[in-house]
């Protein structure tokens, strides 16, 4: 049910980007983000590999990596966005955004790893990613 939707880490949503719907991977559970003064999350979209266009090879996905993937695709880090959680929840409830299947842990870790590899991640996105998406290691002892 879309009425119960809450954006969560590893979740996916379908958003109109340009003239087509694209799958966006949700990179973190919503957190308060002072720059927007609201709960937010980072999401990055998947784009098909097209002839004549050099893809960002930081994270390539293929059939089997996610149910949505039907042909070679890449994570488009240049278009990663910080979304207000409430806005997305409202748009899901209104039917403007569709929910898709969550991604596996392995695929999710590859997507997150690409933020450190891609030369196309904007500084504001890189800062958000490092602050809210990278797990902190607690010292045991």
Residue pairs with C-beta under 8 A, 6 or more apart in sequence:
2 92
2 93
2 95
2 99
3 93
5 89
5 92
5 93
5 99
6 30
6 85
6 89
7 13
7 26
7 29
7 30
7 41
7 43
7 83
7 85
7 88
7 89
8 26
8 29
8 102
9 26
9 27
9 28
9 29
9 108
10 25
10 26
10 102
10 103
10 104
10 105
10 108
11 25
11 26
11 99
11 102
12 23
12 24
12 25
12 26
12 66
12 68
12 99
12 100
12 101
12 102
12 103
13 23
13 24
13 26
13 43
13 88
13 92
13 97
13 98
13 99
13 100
14 21
14 22
14 23
14 24
14 97
14 98
14 99
14 100
15 21
15 22
15 24
15 45
15 97
16 22
17 45
17 79
21 98
22 45
22 46
22 47
22 76
23 45
23 46
23 66
23 68
23 100
24 43
24 44
24 45
24 46
24 81
25 43
25 44
25 45
25 46
25 75
25 103
25 108
25 111
26 41
26 42
26 43
27 41
27 42
27 43
27 44
27 80
27 111
27 112
27 115
27 129
27 133
28 41
28 42
28 132
28 133
29 41
30 39
30 40
30 41
30 85
31 39
31 40
31 41
31 132
32 38
32 39
32 40
33 39
33 40
33 82
33 128
33 132
35 124
36 82
36 84
38 84
38 85
38 86
39 84
39 85
39 86
40 82
40 83
40 84
40 85
41 82
41 83
41 85
41 88
42 80
42 81
42 82
42 83
42 125
42 128
42 129
42 132
42 133
43 80
43 81
43 83
44 75
44 76
44 77
44 79
44 80
44 81
44 111
44 115
45 75
45 76
45 79
45 80
46 61
46 66
46 68
46 69
46 73
46 74
46 75
46 76
47 55
47 73
47 74
47 75
47 76
47 79
48 71
48 72
48 73
49 55
49 60
49 71
49 72
49 73
49 74
55 74
56 74
56 75
56 76
56 77
56 78
56 114
56 118
56 120
57 74
58 74
58 75
58 77
58 114
58 117
58 118
58 120
59 74
59 75
59 77
59 110
59 111
59 113
59 114
59 117
59 118
60 72
60 73
60 74
60 75
61 69
61 72
61 73
61 74
61 75
61 107
61 110
62 69
62 71
62 72
62 73
63 69
63 70
63 71
65 103
65 104
65 107
66 101
66 103
66 104
66 107
67 100
67 101
68 100
68 101
75 111
75 114
75 118
77 114
77 115
77 118
77 120
77 121
77 125
78 118
78 120
78 121
78 122
80 115
80 121
80 122
80 125
80 129
81 125
82 124
82 125
82 128
88 97
91 97
92 98
92 99
103 111
112 129
112 133
112 134
115 121
115 125
115 126
115 129
115 133
121 129
